[in-house]
Amino acid sequence: MHGTRALAAVFFGAALALSGTVFQTITRNPLGSPDVIGLTTGAYTGALIVMTSGSGSGLAVAIGAILGGFGTAVLVALLIAGRGALGYSVLIVVLACVQRGLWLVELGDDIGTSLGGRMGGTKAGLVAIAVGLTGVVTAVIGPVAFIALAAPHLARLIVRNGPAHLVATALTGATLLSVADIIAQNAVPKHALPVGVVTLVLGGAYLIYLVVRTARRRV
């Protein structure tokens, strides 16, 4: 049982970290992650709707979570469009196959298009994969903050952008969630905490640090 839980923490942490990489790359925002824009909550809401409707199958809950995440993504896009800012400003195997897409996005729309990339389709595909990753994880273990936001930043302390950064990000996310799960199981004697509680506390502190650091750079 403990071995299965540890293995799940590795894969789920990697999935969330890769999802965060996609959003930060596309939005060019260090705070861009499924946690910050609400996709995790949307996915969890979708899962809850399915569970309360009487369907207890794991597949139905997973589908509900994914649809909830996609619905949230669409809503966020529509809200941004209303302000005139819309534009371009597991699944892990699939994401590894679209490393070129992330590379093109990092180069920018003009350069990416000149290299033969269809930037609109590329970004839509990357977002779909990222939402899918978040939805699957949320359906299984509930909302988990911090991992998607922090893992890409911490990975850049080791390697820069590129294929190596994608691997480093996945490994960082796996490590973070594994450590958080160990803390959740041992922080309170004879009572295991939800891992999401631990990551929420860590994420809150890290988010404050990141906002302060970003503000200082702009001064």
N, C-alpha and C positions, 0 to 999 in steps of 0.2 A: 504493500500500500504506500509506504513512504517513498519507495523507489519510483512508483508511478507518479506520485505527486511531484517529486523532484524533477522527473523528466518533463512533466507537463509545464512546470515553471520555466524550464529552459526554452521549450518551444513557444510558449505563450509570450514570454518576455522578448524573444527574438521577433515575433510577429508584431508586437506593439511598437518595438523600436523601429522596425522597417516602415511601419505605417507613419510614424512620426517623421522619418526621413523624407518620405514622399511629400507630406504637407509642408514641411519647412522648405523643401526645394522649390515646390510650385509657387508658394506664396512669397518666397524670399523673405520670410519673417522668422526670426529665431524663436518666437513664441507660437509659431504655427504647429498645432498638433491636434489630434482628434479629441484630446481632453479639453483643450482651451475653447474650441469652437462648438463643443457640445455633441460630437458624434457618439461618444461613449454613453452619455445619458440617453441619446436617441435610440441607440442599439439596445440598451437595457430596458427602455420603455417598450420597445417592440417585443422583446422576450417576455416581459411581464404580461402584455396584452394576450399573447398566445397562451401562456400558462393559466391565466385567469379565465380564459374562454373554455377551458376544460380539456384542452389537448396537452397531454403530458409527454408526448414523444420528443426525444432529443432533436430529431430532424426538424420538427415543426417549430421548436423553440429557436433553433439556430436560424431558420429561415426568417422568423419574426424579428430576430435581432438584426440580421443583415438588412431587411427591409426598413426597420426603424432607423438604422444608420444611414441608409440611402435617402430616406425621407428627410432626415435632418440636414443632410448635405444639400439637397435640393432647396430646402427652406433657406438655409444660409446663403446659397447662391442667389436666390431671388431677392433676399433682403439687401445684399451687396449691390445687385443690379439696380435696385430702386434708388440707391444713392449715386448711381452713375459710375461705380468703381468696378463693375464686373469686367472680367477679361482674363488675362493670363497673369495682373498685378493683384489544408492550408496552402496553397496560395504562396507560400514563401518561395517555392520553386518558380512559380510564374513571375514573381517580382524579380528574382535573380535574372530571369530571361529578358526583362525590360530595363536592365541597367543602362543600355544605350539611350533609352528614353529619358532617364534621369540626367544623363550626361548632356543630352541635347537641351533639356530645360535649363540646366545650369549655364550653358553657353548663351542663352537668350533666344528670343523668338526669331530675330533676323538671321543670326548665324545658324540656328537650328534648321530653319527653312532652307537656307542656302546649301546645307549639307544633305538635303533630301528628306528632312523630317516633316511630318504633318503634325504641327504642334498642337492643334486643337484636339485631334484624335489621341495623340500621345498623352496629353495631360488628362483627358477624360478617362483613358484606360488606367493610368496610374492612380487617379482618385478612386476609381471603381475597385481596384485591388486593395488600396489602403483601407477603404471602408469595409470591404469584405474581411480583411484581417481583423479589424477592430470588432466587427460584428460577431465573428466566430468566437473570439476570446471572451467577449462580454457575455455571450450566451452560455458559456461553460462555467466561468468563474466570477461573473459579475463585473461591475465597473472597476477599472484599475487606472488610477491616475499616475502621473509622474514619469512612467517608463518611456512613453512615446515622446514626451517633451525633452527629457534629460539625456537619453541614450545617444542621440546624434551629436549633441554638444560634447559629451564626454569622449565619444569616439574620435572627434576631431583633435583632441589632445594627443591622440596616438598617431593617427594618419589623416591626410587631407582627403578631399573629395575624390571619388573614383571607385573602381571595383573593390579596392582594399577597404575603403571607408564603409562600404555597404556591409562587408563581412564583419568589420570591427563594430559597427553599430548593432548588428544582430547579436554578437557575442556580449556586448555591453548590456543590451537589454536583457539577455538571458541571465547574466550575472546579477543585475539589479533585482530582477523579480525573484530569483532564487534566494538572495540575501533577505529580501523583504519577507519572503515566505518563512524563512527560518526564524526571523524576528517575530512574526505573527504567531508562530507555534510555541514560542518560548518566552515571550514578553510577560505574559500573565500565567502564573503557575496553575496547572490543571485546567486551563481554559484557552483554547486556540482562538485568536482573533482572525477576522476576515483579512486576507492579504490586502484588500483594497483600502482598509483603514490605515494600515502602515504606510502604503504608498501615498495615500492622501496627505498624511502628515509630512512625509518627506517632500512630496511635491509642492506643498504650500511654502515650505521654507526655501526650496530651490527656485520657485517662481518669483518670490520676493527678491532673491539674490539676482536673478536674471533681469528682472525689470530695472532694478537699481543700476546694474552694470550697463544695460543698454541706454539708460537715461544719461549716464555719465559720459558715454561715448559720443552722444549727440550734443553735449555742451561744448 
